[in-house]
Amino acid sequence: MINKRFAIIGGGNLGSAIAEGLVKTEAIRNDNITITRRKIHLISHLKEKGVRVLTDNVSAVKDADIVLLVVKPYQLAAILTEIKPCLKSEMIIVSMVAGFSLSSIEAIIGDKIPLFRGMPNTAIALCESMTCLAYDKRWDKYKDEVFEIFDLLGKSVVITEELMASATVLGACGIAFALRFMRAAMQGGIEIGFAADVAQFITAQTMKGASELILQSNHHPEQEIDKVTTP
């Protein structure tokens, strides 16, 4: 059991998915997870699971050990200014806000609080995210704690901050690219005679199997392609 209190600032698609993932791990007490959103009725399903659902960012942050920032880039500066009086040096902050650098965040909250950037994807709700993390080396001693959390929620890797935009494309938006392929393959399946639900099942399981072939063997995709294709 991870005896930490989490504040997820921003209960949109990704923030809600993170809360779902934290609940699914069963490694964190549900009442140690707080999530904020202005329209809290949209995340009432999390409240039913014992997650604290608030509209007040300050109340969410003041007792937290780990603060996850999951808001739109244009909202971040104002939210950081709002919660700054509640931030403490013993907290860890992880920003998942695209396009907002570590130095830009520190310019608002100061440089005394351990700060990380993370880029997960929405499969985090199923504890199957690929999360890329970047941080300044002076926060090395907090790295293991941050990785412990995100490794419960899928897989994680350290990258340089310069690659964070690329991580958004390859890992976060990569979900959409994979699902676009799935949709196209499903449509092809329907056109060659399968019912829609059967085509979806065959395609999804085939994609899952293809991913596991690479993850478990560490082969280049071409090696597996060669096994099922002929000249």
N, C-alpha and C positions, 0 to 999 in steps of 0.2 A: 504494500500500500504506500503510495506517495502522499505523504502528509503535508501537502502544499495547498494553498488557496489560489485559485485561478480567477482572473478577471478577463473576460473576453469583451473588448470594447468594439462593438459592431456586430449585430446579430443578423447580418444579411446572409446570402447563400453560403459563403465560405465560413463566416463566424459560426453560423448554426451547424455547419458540417463539422467544425472543430469540436463544438460542444457535444455533438452526437458521438464523435469518436472518443472523446474523453470518457463519456458515460460507458461506451462499449468496452473500453479497456478493463473496467471494473477494478482499476488500480487506484482510483481517486474517488473519494466520497462525492456523491452527486451534489450534496449541499455545500461542498467546497468549490463548486463551479458557479461563477456568476457571469451572466451575459447581459449586455445592454442593447436596447433598441428603442427608438421613439415609439414605434407601433408594436407594442409588446404582444398584442393579440396574434401577431404573425408568428410568434415563437412560443405560443402557449403549450405546444406539445412538449417543449423542454421543461416547462414548469411542472407538467404532469409527471415528469421523471425525477423530480426533486431538485432540479437545477434552479438556482436563484435567478429570477428574471426581473431586471430593473430598467428604468428609463434614465436613472441618474448615474452618470459616469464617475463622478466623485465618490459616491457611496460605494460603487463597485470596486474602486481602486484602493481606497484607504486601508483596507484590511488584507489586501492581496499580497501574495509572495511572488507571483508571476503574472505579469500583465501582457496580454496578447492584443496587439493593435490590428484590427481587421476592418478598417474603414476606407472610404474613398480618398484618393490623394488630396482632393480639394478640401476635405474635412479635417485632415490630420493636424495642421498647425493650430487651429482653434481648439481642438480636443486636447492637444498637448499642453497648451496654455491653461486650459480649464483644470486639468488633473495635476499639473506641476506642483502645486502646494502639498499634495498628498504623496508624492513620490519620495521614496527613501532609498538610501544606498544599499540596503540589504535586499531590495527587490531585484528581479530580473525582468527586463522588458524585451519582448520580441515583436518587432514590427513586420507585418505582412503587407505593407502598403507599397504598391508598385511606384517606382519613380521618385521615392523620397529617401535620400541617402542617410547613412548613419550620421554624417557630419551635419546634415540639415536638421536632424532630430536633436542632436547634441546642442546645436545653436539655440534651441528653445529650452531644453530641460537641463542643460549642463552636462558635464562629462564625469560625474561621480557615480552614475548608476549603470550597472552592467547592461549592455545593449547589444542585441542581435537583430539581424534581418533574416526573415524566413520566407520561402515561397513554396507552399504546399499546393496540392490540388484537391478537388472536392471529394476524391476517393478517401480522404481523411475521415469521412463519416463512417467508413467501413474498416478503418485502421489499415488502409492499403495505399496511403499517400506516398508520393515521392516528394520529399521536402528538401530543398536546397537551403543551406544556412551560410551566412557570412557574418563576420564579427572582427573587431579589432583585437590583435593578439594580447593586449593588456587584460582582456577578459578571459584568458585561457582557463583559469581555474574554475570558471562556471560552465565550460563547454560540456563536460560530462553530464551535468545536471540537465542542460537543455537537450542534449542528444538522447538522454534516457526518456524524456517525454516524447520526442518526435519519433523515436524508434518504436515506442508503443503504438504509435499512430501510423506505422508503415515503415518506410526506409528513409534514411537521411544521409546527406553528403555535404561536406564543407566545400564551398566555392569562394572565389574572390568576389568582392562586391561588384567589380566591373562586369561580372558575368550574370548579375542578378536579372537584368532585362532579358538576357538569353534564356535564363532558367524559366522565366515567365512563359516564353514561347514554347520551349521544349517540354517542360514538365507540367506547368499549370494549364496552359492552353492546349498542351498535347492531348489532354483528355478529349477535347472537342475534335481534334484532328482524327483521333482513333475512332471516335463515335461517328464521325462523318463517313469513314471507311466502312464501319459496321452497317450504317444505314444503307450505303450503296450496295454492299454485299447482300443485305437482306432483300433489297429490291430485286437484285439479280436472282436470288433464290425464289422469290415469288414468280418472276417471269419464266423460270424454268420448271414451275409446277408445284412448289411447296406452298402450304398455307402460311399466312403471315406469321403466326405464333411459332410454327415449326422452323421457318426460315430464321426468325430472330434467335431461337434457342441454338440452332446449329451454328450460326455465325458467332454468337457470343461465346459459346463453349470452344469453338475453334480458335478464336482470338485469345481466350484465356490459356488454352493449351500452347499456342505459339509463344506467348509471353513466358510461360513456365519453362519451355524448352531452352530459351535463351538465359533466363535467370539461373536455372539449375545447372546448365552445362557450361555457361559462359562462352559458348560458341559464337562466332560471327553469324549473323542471320543467313549469309550465303551458304554456310555449311549445312544448315537445316533445309534451305531451299533446294540444294542439290539432291537431297534425299527423296524429294517428292516431285521432281521435274525431270523431263527427258529432253534431249535435243530436239 
